[in-house]
Amino acid sequence: LVVFAGWMAWQPTRVIDPAYDSFALGHLALIGVSFGFDRDDGRSVAFGYLIGILHSVSALFIVGGAIMFSRVLLTGKSTEATTNALREYSKWLIRALLVVVVTGVMQTLRLDGFGILTSPHGRVITAKIVFVGVGIFITLALRKYVISTLSRVRRLNTAQSLKTRHAMNLSVAFFAVALAFTSWSVTML
């Protein structure tokens, strides 16, 4: 996985080259699946692996999509293909957010039970929940803006594109802090 990521990073144009689509998506899926195996403590470990895989793949879709749009696609006046991609991303976003929230609650109950505020691991997860909540709020507001804007226009102009990009950057920042809390909480089990 690391070698392939380095190979793709060496020439970043490969990420958006249609010839490498299946390799890039397969690689991202393998990374998401591998993150699902990080919690082997608590009750029902096999169920925890399934929850972890669903959670990490959905979070990868949310955060990875936002990073891709904010860093690569929304750098100026958008094309029709970018607008269509943003429209489709917005459609799938609610499903991914629901999966992240439900599997996150299930994983928290599996690992900490109802003692989420009494254990050190639970307190770190509580801090993570705050940042995830703010990130989800920003993402939902952004989705509403995108859907309402794209219902009126075929392409985003430069101002709309930059406004969308800034909102995505803000949501990515909150999700990045949440991922830092996740890394910290993994070391506590």
Buried (B, 14 or more C-beta within 10 A) or exposed (E): EEEBEEEBEEEEEBBEEEEBEEBBEEBBEEBBBEBBEBBEEBEEEEEBBEBBBBBBBBBBBBBBBBBBBBBEBBBEBBEEEBBBBBEEBBEEBEEBBEBBBBBBEBBBEBBBEEEBEEBEBBBBBBBBBEBBEBBBEBBBEBBEBBEEBBEEEEBBEEEBBBBBBEBBBBBBBBBEBBBEBBEBBBEBE
